[in-house]
Amino acid sequence: MAWGQESRPPFAEDEEAQNRLQRGISLYQQSQYAAALEVLEPLVIHHPEQAVAYRMLGLCYLQLKQYQPAVTALRKAIELTRAQEKREDAVARLALGRALFLAGDPAAALPELEYAAQRPEADAATLTLLGYAYYRQGNEAAARKTLLQSVARDERQTEAWRLLAELDVQAVTATPDDPAAVKRAQSSIEKVNRFEPVVAAGLRGRLLVAQRQFAKAIPELDRALTAQPDEATLVFALGLALSREGQLERATTTLTRATSLLPQEAGVWRELGYVHERAGRTEAAIAAYEKAAALTNGQDAFVTRALERLKTP
């Protein structure tokens, strides 16, 4: 009979169960996560009161990228620890925040990550993850503040610098004539360049597009796209730069590809229409402009005027 099918004594008297728990922990520490699960899963069947076993299950599932089972096990560990020990399980709460975030639920992850970030032992990686959770929830101010705390604690936080640079490039895109915003973006991109030069090239190219320095942007974006050929924001930025530099044939190819990557982005269709119009392809221009008009509910004045102009005999 399998171990999990036997009748077991209480955990305090069950030496085999205690040994099984220790073996599961040891296997986890050796990065043998699947083997640890095989040891631990039967344990919680007969000893469902064991918070540590549920925590270890959750940690194993998390390492194996099985996020929903991880969430279930970690929540159980937290619940049992609160009920039995009247305290919070800090390890389980951080892991739960990670699992929820990676499962695509940043809203649910936030309270767990906020709790973990306030702990004395919180590291820079925890702050970085919290910053990303804020960003996914649209709270860019909190994201920036948290990411800056992360890199202040550990300047090697590559992902933190990457998102800070992304936020800075977006700020310049919104206010391209703000010299302070440009300087901040250039600085954060240089930080990214230390660790990820190709990613930095893409960010630099997008920054140059925002500054209307299209000729300088093209080689940077070309370089970035060699490593990230399907990165939609880079494809669109390159298409825009090519369009504004008058490289209409290549712009057409690039923007057409951008429409397949960003089919609901009106700006892509508008720019493609603009390229077709300048190249004398009236029917193609009308089709692209009409797509842009549909996506903006006819509220884009540039597109409206272009359609009127092209459809007038």
C-alpha positions as CSV (number, residue, x, y, z in Angstrom):
1,M,0.0,0.0,0.0
2,A,1.3,3.5,-0.9
3,W,2.4,5.7,2.0
4,G,-0.4,8.2,1.3
5,Q,-3.1,5.5,1.5
6,E,-2.2,4.3,5.0
7,S,-3.8,5.3,8.2
8,R,-1.4,7.5,10.1
9,P,-0.9,8.5,13.7
10,P,-0.9,12.2,14.8
11,F,2.1,14.1,13.3
12,A,3.9,14.5,16.6
13,E,3.9,10.7,16.9
14,D,4.5,10.0,13.2
15,E,8.3,9.8,12.8
16,E,7.9,8.6,9.2
17,A,5.9,11.7,8.4
18,Q,8.4,14.0,10.1
19,N,11.2,12.4,8.2
20,R,9.2,12.7,5.0
21,L,8.8,16.5,5.6
22,Q,12.5,16.9,6.2
23,R,13.2,14.9,3.0
24,G,10.9,17.1,1.0
25,I,12.6,20.2,2.4
26,S,16.0,18.8,1.6
27,L,15.0,17.9,-2.0
28,Y,13.7,21.5,-2.4
29,Q,17.0,22.9,-1.2
30,Q,18.7,20.7,-3.8
31,S,16.4,22.2,-6.5
32,Q,14.8,18.8,-7.0
33,Y,11.3,20.3,-7.0
34,A,9.4,17.6,-8.8
35,A,10.9,14.9,-6.5
36,A,10.0,17.1,-3.5
37,L,6.4,17.3,-4.6
38,E,6.2,13.5,-4.8
39,V,7.3,13.3,-1.2
40,L,5.2,16.2,0.2
41,E,1.9,15.7,-1.6
42,P,0.9,12.5,0.3
43,L,2.0,14.1,3.5
44,V,-0.7,16.8,3.5
45,I,-3.4,14.2,2.8
46,H,-2.8,12.6,6.2
47,H,-1.6,15.7,8.0
48,P,-3.5,18.6,6.5
49,E,-2.8,20.7,9.6
50,Q,0.9,21.0,8.6
51,A,1.5,24.6,7.5
52,V,5.2,23.9,6.7
53,A,4.2,21.1,4.3
54,Y,1.8,23.4,2.5
55,R,4.4,26.1,2.3
56,M,6.9,23.8,0.8
57,L,4.4,22.5,-1.7
58,G,3.6,26.0,-2.7
59,L,7.3,26.9,-3.1
60,C,7.9,23.7,-5.3
61,Y,4.9,24.5,-7.5
62,L,6.2,28.1,-7.9
63,Q,9.6,26.9,-9.0
64,L,7.9,24.6,-11.5
65,K,5.8,27.5,-12.8
66,Q,2.6,25.8,-11.8
67,Y,1.1,29.0,-10.4
68,Q,-2.4,28.2,-9.6
69,P,-1.5,25.1,-7.5
70,A,1.1,27.3,-5.8
71,V,-1.5,29.9,-4.9
72,T,-3.8,27.3,-3.4
73,A,-1.0,25.7,-1.3
74,L,0.5,29.0,-0.1
75,R,-2.9,30.4,0.9
76,K,-3.4,27.2,2.9
77,A,0.0,27.6,4.6
78,I,-0.8,31.3,5.5
79,E,-4.2,30.3,6.8
80,L,-2.9,27.5,9.0
81,T,0.0,29.7,10.4
82,R,-2.4,32.4,11.3
83,A,-4.8,30.0,13.0
84,Q,-2.1,27.9,14.8
85,E,0.6,30.4,15.6
86,K,-1.2,33.7,15.5
87,R,1.5,35.2,13.2
88,E,2.1,35.8,9.5
89,D,4.1,33.4,7.3
90,A,6.4,36.0,5.7
91,V,8.0,33.5,3.3
92,A,4.6,32.1,2.1
93,R,3.2,35.6,1.7
94,L,6.1,36.7,-0.5
95,A,5.8,33.5,-2.5
96,L,2.1,34.0,-2.9
97,G,2.6,37.5,-4.2
98,R,5.1,36.1,-6.8
99,A,2.7,33.3,-7.8
100,L,-0.3,35.7,-8.2
101,F,1.8,38.2,-10.2
102,L,3.1,35.5,-12.5
103,A,-0.3,34.0,-12.8
104,G,-1.5,37.4,-14.2
105,D,-3.2,38.8,-11.2
106,P,-1.2,41.8,-10.1
107,A,-4.1,43.3,-8.1
108,A,-4.3,40.3,-5.8
109,A,-0.5,40.2,-5.6
110,L,-0.1,43.7,-4.4
111,P,-1.1,43.3,-0.7
112,E,1.2,40.3,-0.4
113,L,4.1,42.0,-2.0
114,E,3.5,45.2,-0.1
115,Y,3.6,43.2,3.1
116,A,6.8,41.5,2.0
117,A,8.5,44.7,1.0
118,Q,7.9,46.2,4.5
119,R,9.7,43.3,6.2
120,P,13.2,44.0,7.5
121,E,14.6,41.2,5.4
122,A,13.0,42.5,2.2
123,D,15.6,42.5,-0.6
124,A,15.9,44.5,-3.8
125,A,14.3,41.7,-5.9
126,T,11.1,42.0,-3.8
127,L,11.0,45.7,-4.4
128,T,11.5,45.2,-8.1
129,L,8.6,42.8,-8.3
130,L,6.4,45.2,-6.3
131,G,7.3,48.0,-8.7
132,Y,6.2,45.8,-11.6
133,A,2.9,45.0,-9.9
134,Y,2.2,48.7,-9.4
135,Y,3.0,49.3,-13.0
136,R,0.7,46.6,-14.2
137,Q,-2.0,48.2,-12.1
138,G,-1.4,51.6,-13.8
139,N,0.2,53.2,-10.7
140,E,3.3,54.6,-12.4
141,A,4.2,57.0,-9.5
142,A,4.3,54.1,-7.0
143,A,6.1,51.9,-9.5
144,R,8.8,54.5,-10.0
145,K,9.3,55.2,-6.3
146,T,9.5,51.5,-5.5
147,L,11.9,50.7,-8.4
148,L,14.2,53.6,-7.3
149,Q,14.3,52.1,-3.8
150,S,15.2,48.7,-5.4
151,V,18.2,50.1,-7.4
152,A,19.3,52.1,-4.4
153,R,19.5,48.9,-2.4
154,D,21.1,46.9,-5.3
155,E,22.3,48.7,-8.4
156,R,22.5,45.4,-10.3
157,Q,18.7,45.1,-10.5
158,T,18.5,44.8,-14.2
159,E,14.7,44.5,-14.5
160,A,14.2,47.5,-12.2
161,W,16.4,49.6,-14.5
162,R,14.6,48.3,-17.6
163,L,11.2,49.4,-16.3
164,L,12.5,52.7,-15.0
165,A,13.9,53.4,-18.5
166,E,10.6,52.4,-20.0
167,L,8.7,54.8,-17.7
168,D,11.2,57.5,-18.6
169,V,10.9,57.0,-22.3
170,Q,7.1,57.1,-22.0
171,A,7.4,60.4,-20.1
172,V,9.5,61.9,-23.0
173,T,7.0,60.6,-25.5
174,A,4.3,62.5,-23.7
175,T,6.4,65.7,-23.2
176,P,9.3,65.6,-25.7
177,D,10.4,69.2,-25.1
178,D,11.1,68.6,-21.3
179,P,14.9,68.6,-21.0
180,A,14.8,67.2,-17.5
181,A,12.7,64.2,-18.7
182,V,15.1,63.6,-21.6
183,K,18.1,63.7,-19.2
184,R,16.4,61.3,-16.8
185,A,15.6,58.9,-19.7
186,Q,19.2,59.0,-21.1
187,S,20.6,58.3,-17.6
188,S,18.3,55.3,-17.0
189,I,19.0,53.9,-20.5
190,E,22.7,54.0,-19.8
191,K,22.1,51.9,-16.7
192,V,20.3,49.4,-18.8
193,N,23.2,49.4,-21.3
194,R,25.5,48.1,-18.6
195,F,23.6,44.8,-18.5
196,E,21.5,44.6,-21.7
197,P,23.0,46.7,-24.5
198,V,20.5,45.4,-27.1
199,V,17.5,46.3,-24.9
200,A,19.2,49.7,-24.3
201,A,19.4,50.2,-28.1
202,G,15.7,49.8,-28.4
203,L,15.0,52.2,-25.6
204,R,17.4,54.7,-27.1
205,G,15.8,54.4,-30.5
206,R,12.4,55.0,-29.0
207,L,13.7,58.0,-27.1
208,L,15.2,59.4,-30.3
209,V,11.8,59.0,-32.1
210,A,10.1,60.8,-29.3
211,Q,12.7,63.6,-29.8
212,R,12.0,63.6,-33.5
213,Q,15.6,62.5,-34.3
214,F,14.4,59.9,-36.7
215,A,17.7,59.4,-38.7
216,K,19.6,58.6,-35.5
217,A,16.8,56.4,-34.2
218,I,16.8,54.0,-37.2
219,P,20.1,52.2,-36.6
220,E,19.4,51.9,-32.9
221,L,16.0,50.3,-33.6
222,D,17.5,48.1,-36.3
223,R,20.0,46.8,-33.8
224,A,17.4,46.1,-31.2
225,L,15.1,44.3,-33.6
226,T,17.8,41.8,-34.6
227,A,17.4,40.3,-31.1
228,Q,13.7,41.2,-30.5
229,P,12.1,40.9,-34.0
230,D,8.6,40.6,-32.7
231,E,8.7,43.5,-30.2
232,A,5.7,45.5,-31.3
233,T,6.7,48.8,-29.9
234,L,10.1,48.7,-31.6
235,V,8.6,47.7,-35.0
236,F,6.1,50.6,-34.8
237,A,8.9,53.0,-33.7
238,L,11.1,51.9,-36.6
239,G,8.2,52.3,-39.1
240,L,7.5,55.8,-37.8
241,A,11.1,56.8,-38.1
242,L,11.4,55.4,-41.6
243,S,8.2,57.2,-42.6
244,R,9.4,60.5,-41.3
245,E,12.7,60.1,-43.0
246,G,10.9,59.5,-46.3
247,Q,12.0,55.8,-46.7
248,L,8.5,55.0,-47.9
249,E,9.0,51.4,-49.2
250,R,10.7,50.2,-46.1
251,A,8.3,52.1,-44.0
252,T,5.4,50.4,-45.7
253,T,6.8,47.0,-45.0
254,T,7.6,47.8,-41.4
255,L,4.3,49.4,-40.6
256,T,2.3,46.7,-42.3
257,R,4.1,44.3,-40.0
258,A,3.3,46.6,-37.1
259,T,-0.4,46.4,-37.9
260,S,-0.3,42.6,-37.5
261,L,1.4,43.0,-34.1
262,L,-0.7,45.9,-32.9
263,P,-4.0,45.5,-34.8
264,Q,-6.0,47.6,-32.4
265,E,-3.5,50.5,-32.3
266,A,-5.0,53.4,-34.3
267,G,-1.7,55.2,-34.6
268,V,-0.1,52.4,-36.5
269,W,-2.9,52.4,-39.1
270,R,-2.8,56.2,-39.3
271,E,0.9,56.2,-40.0
272,L,0.5,53.4,-42.6
273,G,-2.2,55.4,-44.3
274,Y,0.1,58.5,-44.3
275,V,2.9,56.5,-46.0
276,H,0.5,55.0,-48.6
277,E,-0.8,58.5,-49.3
278,R,2.6,60.0,-49.9
279,A,3.6,57.0,-52.1
280,G,0.5,57.6,-54.3
281,R,-1.3,54.5,-53.2
282,T,-4.7,56.0,-52.8
283,E,-6.8,52.9,-52.3
284,A,-4.4,51.5,-49.7
285,A,-4.2,54.8,-47.9
286,I,-8.0,55.0,-47.7
287,A,-8.2,51.4,-46.3
288,A,-5.6,52.2,-43.6
289,Y,-7.2,55.5,-42.7
290,E,-10.6,53.9,-42.5
291,K,-9.2,51.3,-40.0
292,A,-7.8,54.1,-37.9
293,A,-11.1,56.0,-38.1
294,A,-13.0,52.9,-36.9
295,L,-10.6,52.4,-34.0
296,T,-11.0,56.1,-32.9
297,N,-14.7,56.3,-33.5
298,G,-14.1,59.0,-36.1
299,Q,-12.5,61.3,-33.5
300,D,-9.1,61.7,-35.1
301,A,-9.2,65.0,-37.0
302,F,-6.1,64.2,-39.1
303,V,-7.6,60.9,-40.3
304,T,-11.0,62.6,-41.0
305,R,-9.4,65.3,-43.1
306,A,-7.2,62.7,-44.9
307,L,-10.3,60.6,-45.9
308,E,-12.2,63.7,-47.0
309,R,-9.2,64.7,-49.1
310,L,-8.6,61.3,-50.7
311,K,-12.3,60.7,-51.4
312,T,-12.9,64.0,-53.0
313,P,-13.1,63.7,-56.8
